[in-house]
């Protein structure tokens, strides 16, 4: 049993897989954060466009 534990302790073949998994997780989190930021900015721009369009329409219909 002790031999097997020492073998697992010294074995580094799975370490690269774990490192790639962590790197992938970081990339996914950064990508998700970027998408949320882009979505919020896009929503704000559409809201501003709606406000401007409504103001122009109101000004055009007011006698």
Biopython code that builds the backbone (N, CA, C, O; Angstrom):
import numpy as np
from Bio.PDB.StructureBuilder import StructureBuilder

atoms = [
    (1, "UNK", "N", (0.836, -1.197, 0.000)),
    (1, "UNK", "CA", (0.000, 0.000, 0.000)),
    (1, "UNK", "C", (0.874, 1.251, 0.000)),
    (1, "UNK", "O", (0.608, 2.205, -0.731)),
    (2, "UNK", "N", (1.918, 1.238, 0.825)),
    (2, "UNK", "CA", (2.808, 2.390, 0.898)),
    (2, "UNK", "C", (3.519, 2.609, -0.437)),
    (2, "UNK", "O", (3.739, 3.745, -0.856)),
    (3, "UNK", "N", (3.875, 1.504, -1.099)),
    (3, "UNK", "CA", (4.508, 1.598, -2.414)),
    (3, "UNK", "C", (3.577, 2.273, -3.420)),
    (3, "UNK", "O", (3.995, 3.122, -4.208)),
    (4, "UNK", "N", (2.318, 1.877, -3.374)),
    (4, "UNK", "CA", (1.344, 2.435, -4.303)),
    (4, "UNK", "C", (1.147, 3.936, -4.047)),
    (4, "UNK", "O", (1.070, 4.716, -4.997)),
    (5, "UNK", "N", (1.066, 4.341, -2.793)),
    (5, "UNK", "CA", (0.909, 5.759, -2.470)),
    (5, "UNK", "C", (2.121, 6.559, -2.920)),
    (5, "UNK", "O", (1.980, 7.658, -3.455)),
    (6, "UNK", "N", (3.317, 6.005, -2.703)),
    (6, "UNK", "CA", (4.528, 6.683, -3.168)),
    (6, "UNK", "C", (4.532, 6.805, -4.687)),
    (6, "UNK", "O", (4.957, 7.819, -5.241)),
    (7, "UNK", "N", (4.057, 5.766, -5.343)),
    (7, "UNK", "CA", (3.983, 5.791, -6.806)),
    (7, "UNK", "C", (3.037, 6.903, -7.269)),
    (7, "UNK", "O", (3.366, 7.648, -8.192)),
    (8, "UNK", "N", (1.881, 7.017, -6.644)),
    (8, "UNK", "CA", (0.938, 8.082, -6.997)),
    (8, "UNK", "C", (1.509, 9.461, -6.677)),
    (8, "UNK", "O", (1.284, 10.419, -7.417)),
    (9, "UNK", "N", (2.239, 9.555, -5.584)),
    (9, "UNK", "CA", (2.798, 10.838, -5.158)),
    (9, "UNK", "C", (3.830, 11.339, -6.160)),
    (9, "UNK", "O", (3.907, 12.538, -6.429)),
    (10, "UNK", "N", (4.620, 10.425, -6.711)),
    (10, "UNK", "CA", (5.689, 10.799, -7.637)),
    (10, "UNK", "C", (5.220, 10.884, -9.086)),
    (10, "UNK", "O", (5.899, 11.490, -9.914)),
    (11, "UNK", "N", (4.102, 10.303, -9.399)),
    (11, "UNK", "CA", (3.604, 10.284, -10.774)),
    (11, "UNK", "C", (3.101, 11.670, -11.156)),
    (11, "UNK", "O", (2.232, 12.223, -10.483)),
    (12, "UNK", "N", (3.641, 12.232, -12.232)),
    (12, "UNK", "CA", (3.252, 13.573, -12.676)),
    (12, "UNK", "C", (2.519, 13.547, -14.010)),
    (12, "UNK", "O", (2.317, 14.597, -14.619)),
    (13, "UNK", "N", (2.122, 12.383, -14.469)),
    (13, "UNK", "CA", (1.475, 12.301, -15.778)),
    (13, "UNK", "C", (0.104, 12.971, -15.783)),
    (13, "UNK", "O", (-0.320, 13.481, -16.820)),
    (14, "UNK", "N", (-0.580, 12.981, -14.679)),
    (14, "UNK", "CA", (-1.889, 13.626, -14.613)),
    (14, "UNK", "C", (-1.815, 15.102, -14.270)),
    (14, "UNK", "O", (-2.820, 15.808, -14.355)),
    (15, "UNK", "N", (-0.627, 15.581, -13.880)),
    (15, "UNK", "CA", (-0.484, 16.981, -13.484)),
    (15, "UNK", "C", (-0.763, 17.914, -14.656)),
    (15, "UNK", "O", (-1.389, 18.959, -14.480)),
    (16, "UNK", "N", (-0.308, 17.549, -15.836)),
    (16, "UNK", "CA", (-0.536, 18.400, -17.007)),
    (16, "UNK", "C", (-2.027, 18.512, -17.302)),
    (16, "UNK", "O", (-2.516, 19.583, -17.663)),
    (17, "UNK", "N", (-2.739, 17.418, -17.150)),
    (17, "UNK", "CA", (-4.181, 17.437, -17.386)),
    (17, "UNK", "C", (-4.878, 18.379, -16.408)),
    (17, "UNK", "O", (-5.777, 19.126, -16.793)),
    (18, "UNK", "N", (-4.469, 18.344, -15.164)),
    (18, "UNK", "CA", (-5.051, 19.238, -14.159)),
    (18, "UNK", "C", (-4.722, 20.687, -14.498)),
    (18, "UNK", "O", (-5.576, 21.566, -14.377)),
    (19, "UNK", "N", (-3.485, 20.936, -14.922)),
    (19, "UNK", "CA", (-3.093, 22.298, -15.283)),
    (19, "UNK", "C", (-3.898, 22.803, -16.478)),
    (19, "UNK", "O", (-4.333, 23.955, -16.492)),
    (20, "UNK", "N", (-4.095, 21.951, -17.476)),
    (20, "UNK", "CA", (-4.915, 22.341, -18.622)),
    (20, "UNK", "C", (-6.358, 22.589, -18.196)),
    (20, "UNK", "O", (-7.007, 23.502, -18.709)),
    (21, "UNK", "N", (-6.854, 21.802, -17.285)),
    (21, "UNK", "CA", (-8.209, 21.999, -16.785)),
    (21, "UNK", "C", (-8.359, 23.331, -16.075)),
    (21, "UNK", "O", (-9.352, 24.034, -16.260)),
    (22, "UNK", "N", (-7.376, 23.674, -15.265)),
    (22, "UNK", "CA", (-7.410, 24.959, -14.557)),
    (22, "UNK", "C", (-7.308, 26.113, -15.550)),
    (22, "UNK", "O", (-8.020, 27.110, -15.423)),
    (23, "UNK", "N", (-6.422, 25.980, -16.538)),
    (23, "UNK", "CA", (-6.284, 27.022, -17.556)),
    (23, "UNK", "C", (-7.589, 27.195, -18.329)),
    (23, "UNK", "O", (-8.001, 28.320, -18.613)),
    (24, "UNK", "N", (-8.233, 26.092, -18.665)),
    (24, "UNK", "CA", (-9.510, 26.157, -19.376)),
    (24, "UNK", "C", (-10.573, 26.838, -18.521)),
    (24, "UNK", "O", (-11.364, 27.631, -19.031)),
    (25, "UNK", "N", (-10.596, 26.537, -17.240)),
    (25, "UNK", "CA", (-11.550, 27.168, -16.334)),
    (25, "UNK", "C", (-11.333, 28.678, -16.275)),
    (25, "UNK", "O", (-12.294, 29.447, -16.290)),
    (26, "UNK", "N", (-10.074, 29.100, -16.209)),
    (26, "UNK", "CA", (-9.767, 30.532, -16.174)),
    (26, "UNK", "C", (-10.228, 31.206, -17.468)),
    (26, "UNK", "O", (-10.814, 32.288, -17.434)),
    (27, "UNK", "N", (-9.963, 30.564, -18.603)),
    (27, "UNK", "CA", (-10.383, 31.130, -19.890)),
    (27, "UNK", "C", (-11.901, 31.245, -19.957)),
    (27, "UNK", "O", (-12.426, 32.248, -20.439)),
    (28, "UNK", "N", (-12.602, 30.234, -19.481)),
    (28, "UNK", "CA", (-14.064, 30.267, -19.494)),
    (28, "UNK", "C", (-14.589, 31.389, -18.603)),
    (28, "UNK", "O", (-15.514, 32.105, -18.986)),
    (29, "UNK", "N", (-14.009, 31.543, -17.427)),
    (29, "UNK", "CA", (-14.469, 32.600, -16.518)),
    (29, "UNK", "C", (-14.201, 33.989, -17.088)),
    (29, "UNK", "O", (-15.049, 34.876, -16.985)),
    (30, "UNK", "N", (-13.032, 34.183, -17.685)),
    (30, "UNK", "CA", (-12.714, 35.480, -18.288)),
    (30, "UNK", "C", (-13.640, 35.745, -19.474)),
    (30, "UNK", "O", (-14.123, 36.863, -19.648)),
    (31, "UNK", "N", (-13.883, 34.730, -20.278)),
    (31, "UNK", "CA", (-14.792, 34.881, -21.416)),
    (31, "UNK", "C", (-16.201, 35.212, -20.977)),
    (31, "UNK", "O", (-16.858, 36.063, -21.577)),
    (32, "UNK", "N", (-16.672, 34.546, -19.934)),
    (32, "UNK", "CA", (-18.017, 34.823, -19.423)),
    (32, "UNK", "C", (-18.101, 36.249, -18.890)),
    (32, "UNK", "O", (-19.095, 36.942, -19.111)),
    (33, "UNK", "N", (-17.068, 36.681, -18.194)),
    (33, "UNK", "CA", (-17.044, 38.054, -17.694)),
    (33, "UNK", "C", (-17.062, 39.069, -18.821)),
    (33, "UNK", "O", (-17.736, 40.096, -18.730)),
    (34, "UNK", "N", (-16.320, 38.783, -19.886)),
    (34, "UNK", "CA", (-16.299, 39.681, -21.041)),
    (34, "UNK", "C", (-17.668, 39.726, -21.711)),
    (34, "UNK", "O", (-18.130, 40.796, -22.108)),
    (35, "UNK", "N", (-18.313, 38.580, -21.837)),
    (35, "UNK", "CA", (-19.643, 38.553, -22.452)),
    (35, "UNK", "C", (-20.661, 39.330, -21.631)),
    (35, "UNK", "O", (-21.509, 40.022, -22.194)),
    (36, "UNK", "N", (-20.589, 39.228, -20.327)),
    (36, "UNK", "CA", (-21.508, 39.974, -19.464)),
    (36, "UNK", "C", (-21.279, 41.471, -19.632)),
    (36, "UNK", "O", (-22.233, 42.245, -19.701)),
    (37, "UNK", "N", (-20.019, 41.876, -19.696)),
    (37, "UNK", "CA", (-19.699, 43.291, -19.878)),
    (37, "UNK", "C", (-20.212, 43.803, -21.218)),
    (37, "UNK", "O", (-20.803, 44.881, -21.290)),
    (38, "UNK", "N", (-19.986, 43.035, -22.274)),
    (38, "UNK", "CA", (-20.470, 43.434, -23.598)),
    (38, "UNK", "C", (-21.995, 43.510, -23.606)),
    (38, "UNK", "O", (-22.567, 44.435, -24.182)),
    (39, "UNK", "N", (-22.646, 42.558, -22.979)),
    (39, "UNK", "CA", (-24.112, 42.557, -22.933)),
    (39, "UNK", "C", (-24.633, 43.786, -22.201)),
    (39, "UNK", "O", (-25.591, 44.414, -22.651)),
    (40, "UNK", "N", (-24.017, 44.134, -21.086)),
    (40, "UNK", "CA", (-24.461, 45.312, -20.335)),
    (40, "UNK", "C", (-24.254, 46.591, -21.142)),
    (40, "UNK", "O", (-25.116, 47.469, -21.151)),
    (41, "UNK", "N", (-23.108, 46.696, -21.820)),
    (41, "UNK", "CA", (-22.845, 47.889, -22.630)),
    (41, "UNK", "C", (-23.808, 47.979, -23.806)),
    (41, "UNK", "O", (-24.280, 49.065, -24.142)),
    (42, "UNK", "N", (-24.098, 46.853, -24.428)),
    (42, "UNK", "CA", (-25.037, 46.838, -25.550)),
    (42, "UNK", "C", (-26.431, 47.236, -25.089)),
    (42, "UNK", "O", (-27.122, 47.996, -25.766)),
    (43, "UNK", "N", (-26.836, 46.726, -23.948)),
    (43, "UNK", "CA", (-28.145, 47.084, -23.400)),
    (43, "UNK", "C", (-28.223, 48.583, -23.127)),
    (43, "UNK", "O", (-29.242, 49.214, -23.407)),
    (44, "UNK", "N", (-27.154, 49.150, -22.585)),
    (44, "UNK", "CA", (-27.138, 50.582, -22.298)),
    (44, "UNK", "C", (-27.216, 51.398, -23.586)),
    (44, "UNK", "O", (-27.900, 52.421, -23.629)),
    (45, "UNK", "N", (-26.529, 50.958, -24.626)),
    (45, "UNK", "CA", (-26.569, 51.689, -25.896)),
    (45, "UNK", "C", (-27.956, 51.632, -26.526)),
    (45, "UNK", "O", (-28.437, 52.636, -27.052)),
    (46, "UNK", "N", (-28.599, 50.480, -26.479)),
    (46, "UNK", "CA", (-29.957, 50.385, -27.017)),
    (46, "UNK", "C", (-30.926, 51.228, -26.200)),
    (46, "UNK", "O", (-31.852, 51.820, -26.755)),
    (47, "UNK", "N", (-30.724, 51.286, -24.905)),
    (47, "UNK", "CA", (-31.580, 52.115, -24.059)),
    (47, "UNK", "C", (-31.405, 53.592, -24.409)),
    (47, "UNK", "O", (-32.384, 54.335, -24.481)),
    (48, "UNK", "N", (-30.157, 54.016, -24.626)),
    (48, "UNK", "CA", (-29.902, 55.400, -25.025)),
    (48, "UNK", "C", (-30.529, 55.709, -26.384)),
    (48, "UNK", "O", (-31.091, 56.785, -26.583)),
    (49, "UNK", "N", (-30.430, 54.766, -27.309)),
    (49, "UNK", "CA", (-31.027, 54.961, -28.636)),
    (49, "UNK", "C", (-32.541, 55.060, -28.536)),
    (49, "UNK", "O", (-33.159, 55.873, -29.223)),
    (50, "UNK", "N", (-33.138, 54.240, -27.689)),
    (50, "UNK", "CA", (-34.590, 54.290, -27.494)),
    (50, "UNK", "C", (-35.009, 55.634, -26.913)),
    (50, "UNK", "O", (-36.000, 56.220, -27.349)),
    (51, "UNK", "N", (-34.261, 56.118, -25.938)),
    (51, "UNK", "CA", (-34.574, 57.406, -25.320)),
    (51, "UNK", "C", (-34.475, 58.530, -26.346)),
    (51, "UNK", "O", (-35.339, 59.405, -26.398)),
    (52, "UNK", "N", (-33.425, 58.507, -27.159)),
    (52, "UNK", "CA", (-33.251, 59.549, -28.176)),
    (52, "UNK", "C", (-34.352, 59.476, -29.228)),
    (52, "UNK", "O", (-34.875, 60.507, -29.650)),
    (53, "UNK", "N", (-34.703, 58.283, -29.648)),
    (53, "UNK", "CA", (-35.763, 58.115, -30.647)),
    (53, "UNK", "C", (-37.101, 58.599, -30.107)),
    (53, "UNK", "O", (-37.861, 59.256, -30.817)),
    (54, "UNK", "N", (-37.384, 58.277, -28.864)),
    (54, "UNK", "CA", (-38.632, 58.719, -28.239)),
    (54, "UNK", "C", (-38.667, 60.237, -28.126)),
    (54, "UNK", "O", (-39.712, 60.850, -28.343)),
    (55, "UNK", "N", (-37.541, 60.846, -27.788)),
    (55, "UNK", "CA", (-37.489, 62.304, -27.669)),
    (55, "UNK", "C", (-37.723, 62.971, -29.014)),
    (55, "UNK", "O", (-38.430, 63.975, -29.098)),
    (56, "UNK", "N", (-37.134, 62.419, -30.065)),
    (56, "UNK", "CA", (-37.325, 62.989, -31.404)),
    (56, "UNK", "C", (-38.768, 62.815, -31.846)),
    (56, "UNK", "O", (-39.361, 63.736, -32.408)),
    (57, "UNK", "N", (-39.333, 61.650, -31.599)),
    (57, "UNK", "CA", (-40.716, 61.390, -32.000)),
    (57, "UNK", "C", (-41.667, 62.314, -31.243)),
    (57, "UNK", "O", (-42.616, 62.839, -31.825)),
    (58, "UNK", "N", (-41.419, 62.511, -29.962)),
    (58, "UNK", "CA", (-42.265, 63.390, -29.153)),
    (58, "UNK", "C", (-42.151, 64.832, -29.635)),
    (58, "UNK", "O", (-43.155, 65.540, -29.719)),
    (59, "UNK", "N", (-40.944, 65.267, -29.950)),
    (59, "UNK", "CA", (-40.743, 66.639, -30.428)),
    (59, "UNK", "C", (-41.383, 66.844, -31.794)),
    (59, "UNK", "O", (-41.879, 67.932, -32.087)),
    (60, "UNK", "N", (-41.377, 65.820, -32.626)),
    (60, "UNK", "CA", (-41.942, 65.939, -33.976)),
    (60, "UNK", "C", (-43.463, 65.967, -33.954)),
    (60, "UNK", "O", (-44.076, 66.565, -34.838)),
    (61, "UNK", "N", (-44.081, 65.339, -32.971)),
    (61, "UNK", "CA", (-45.547, 65.286, -32.930)),
    (61, "UNK", "C", (-46.153, 66.379, -32.073)),
    (61, "UNK", "O", (-47.370, 66.567, -32.085)),
    (62, "UNK", "N", (-45.334, 67.102, -31.332)),
    (62, "UNK", "CA", (-45.846, 68.175, -30.484)),
    (62, "UNK", "C", (-46.046, 69.420, -31.346)),
    (62, "UNK", "O", (-45.114, 69.860, -32.019)),
    (63, "UNK", "N", (-47.257, 69.996, -31.334)),
    (63, "UNK", "CA", (-47.527, 71.187, -32.177)),
    (63, "UNK", "C", (-46.841, 72.429, -31.671)),
    (63, "UNK", "O", (-46.975, 73.496, -32.271)),
]
sb = StructureBuilder()
sb.init_structure("model")
sb.init_model(0)
sb.init_chain("A")
sb.init_seg("    ")
for serial, (resi, resn, name, xyz) in enumerate(atoms, 1):
    if name == "N":
        sb.init_residue(resn, " ", resi, " ")
    sb.init_atom(name, np.array(xyz, "f"), 0.0, 1.0, " ", f" {name:<3s}", serial, name[0])
structure = sb.get_structure()
